[in-house]
Every structure is written in structure tokens, then in C-alpha cells.
């Protein structure tokens, strides 16, 4: 497959470890916003280095935006899904729907509504 193919480039991006899970955790937040530490605690097995790298890449791709508040001490930052990021959640829901129909039977995860997921 040619590396310039749209499918190749898309799979290369979304197939990176933690990318989909970070987006899903962001979707669960109030107004799809979360601070770094809250996000890190939601994904306990991710390293800080990996989380920072993925967040930077998601910002670069326009799926997240970062807001820094320097009026507080210490300085705080918050991440939020962009419209593009929220739109991508539909793809994750489609993957989940396919898995529930054809592959993975999971009683706790039968709802298509991932923002209310307690997993």
C-alpha cells in the first residue's frame, strides 16, 4: 500500500496506541473538557510521556485544543475536544457497534452512548 494513501495515513494516525482511548475519555468529560491530571487518572496505564505526546499530536491534528490559564497559581491547562474531535467520536461508536454486533459480546458495554460509559 502506498504511504500517501488516505486510508494508510488515517490508520497510521488512529492506530497509534492510546489515541482512540484518549479521545473517548475526552468525550466523557463535562463539555468534553478535562485537565491533564484528570485525563491521566482516567488512563492509569499510560505514561506521562506518552500522554503528553498523544495530546500534542491530537492538538496538531485539530481534534483537541488546549487552554492555558495563567491567572491562577499554579498555572492550569485544560484540554477540550474540538468540533472535529467530537465528530470523530461517531467513528469510535461505529467501531463499538460493529464489535457488539459481530465480535465482542459485553453486557456492561451494550449502550452505544459512550459519554455515559463507566468503564
N, C-alpha and C positions, 0 to 999 in steps of 0.2 A: 504494500500500500504506500502511496506517495505521502510524504510528510506534509505536503501542502494541502492535502485533502481536508475539507471541513470536518468530516467525521473523525479523522485521525487527530486533528488539533483539539477538537472538543473532548474526545475520550482521553487524550493526554492530560488535559486540564482537570476534568471532573474525576478521573480515575486516580488522582493523587490521594494518598492516604489522608484521611480526616476531612477532606474538602466538603463532602456531602453532609457529614455529621455536624460540622461547624455551621453550615447553612441551616440545617434542621434545628439546631439548638438556638440559633439566632431567631428563627421563625417563632419559637416558643416564647420569646420574651415579650413583655408589655410593649406595644407599638414596635415590636421586632427590634428592640434595643437591649443591649447588655454591656456591662462593664467587663473588662478583661478578666478580673478575678472570678466573677460570676460564671463567665464562659469557661474558664479553666476548671472550676469546680464541677461544672456540668460534664466535663470530659476528663475524668481523673487520670486516665492512662496516657494522655497526650503530654509531651514535654513542653516546657515554656518556649523553648527554641522553635519547636515545630509549630506551635500555636501562633507565635509571632510571625513566622514565615508565611503560614497559610493566610493569616489575616491581611498581611501586606499584599499578597497575591490577589486575594478577593477584592481588596480595595482597588488595586491596579486594574482589575478586570471590570470594575464598576458594579460589583454585586454587594459591596459593603461601603459605607462611608464612616469615617472616624471624626468624632467631635471632641476637641480638647478644651477643657475648662480650666484656664489658668487663674481664674479669680478665687479658686479655693486652694487651701493648703492641706494636704499635698495636692498637686495638680492632678486632675482626674481626666480620664478619657472614656468615651463610650462609643460602641460600635452599633450601627443600625443597618438593617437590610435596605437596599435601595429598591426602587420600583423593579429594576432589572433582577435583583436578588429575590424579591417576592415572587416574581414571575417564574423563576427557576424552581421554586418550591413545587409548582404544578408537575414538573418533570419528576421530582422525587416522589410525589404522590402517585404518579403513574407507575413508577417502578415498584412502589409498595403494592399498588393494586394488582399488578401483574404477579408479583410474588405470592400474594394471598390467594389469587385465583389458580395459579399453576404450580407453585413450588413450595412455599412455606405456609404451613397452617399454624397460626399463632393466635390463640383466643384473646390474649391481652391486647393484641395489636390489630384487631379487625376493623377498627374505625379508620376511615380514610382521613380524618381530621387530625393531622399531626400536631397542630398547635396545642391540643389538649392532651397529648401523649404524656404519660407519666413514666415511661421507660427511661 
